[in-house]
Amino acid sequence: MSDEILRYTLRVNRKLFQKFRYVADYEGRSANREIEQFIKHRVKEFEKEHGEIEIDKD
């Protein structure tokens, strides 16, 4: 697996996640891809309001 890909364990209510997977499937995405889209959208909103987030290249 690439160094660019991070694994992260998410703990969430089972029924809520089942509904989330339904929505992801409806949109033609995996649950993982749907989460990634939400994260991208949220970061974009944040940066629009507060400026670009600088990340160290460690």
N, C-alpha and C positions, 0 to 999 in steps of 0.2 A: 504494500500500500504506500502511496506517495506521502512524503512529508507534508504536503499541502492539505491532505485529508485528515481531519480530526474526528476521533470517535468520542461520542458524548452520550452518557446514559441519562435518559429523561424519565423522571417519575411523574406520573399523571393519573388522575382518576380513570379507571377502566372504561366506564360508560362514555365519558367525555372523549376519550381517545377513539373509541369505536365510532362515535359520530364524526370525529375528525377524519378518520380513515374513509368514511363514507363520502365526505366532502372531497377529499383528495382523489378518490376514485372517480367521482363525478367530473372532476376537472381533468382527469386523464393523467394523474400524477401518483407516484408512490407517496406514502406518508412522509418518508424522508425528504423527498423533493418538495413536497408541500411545506414542510417546516423550513427548508432552505429558502423558499420563496418568501415566507413570512419574515425571516431574519433579514434577508436582503432589503425588503420593503421598509422594515423598521429602521435599519441602519441608514438607508437613504433619507427617510423622513428626519431622523435625528441630525444628520450631517447638513441637511438643507437649513435647519433651524440654528444649529450651533457651529457649523463649519466642519471641514473634513477632519476625521479622526486620524491622528498620526500613530502608526504602529511601528515599534522597534523591529528591526530585522534580525533578531537573535536566532 
